[in-house]
């Protein structure tokens, strides 16, 4: 055998050994197929309440207030209306955002839109409403609020109206009043003229 035959035979043997060991390793160490990742937007939570904070720059007071989705709350001269409020489960990185419309009531009683867009609780300075007198920013999205829901107040008013006794309908003005009869006194007909004379 020549030197080159030994090298080529040895190389083939080495290559065959590597191929067999690689195939065996690939078969034994094949990891289980990873579960498909859920779509990015599927794990967000839709909340019925958005919590905002606002500052009155004149008095320096910071006020926190809750607003139900699609309801409007007035803060100073601003009207804040959240349209949606999304958050993430607590085991994930927090990402809380809300699409908000903010209107200003001007001195001549006109309503002017000053902000429409997304607010992010984790980056309050990114899209906060900056006004000459008031600033408003999103704090969080919540499932419940201490403030009664607007539908609940309407429902309570309806229940209160239903629990009141129905008032008697007033009689028309043309109807003749019914005199109350008492046993000792004789009643005269109010439509006839009084013919009794007093001397």
Beta strands, then each sheet from edge to edge (+ up, - down):
strand 1: 44-46
strand 2: 49-56
strand 3: 62-68
strand 4: 72-75
strand 5: 78-88
strand 6: 97-105
strand 7: 111-120
strand 8: 129-130
strand 9: 134-142
sheet 1: 1+ 5- 4+
sheet 2: 1+ 5- 6+ 7-
sheet 3: 3+ 2- 9+ 8-
end
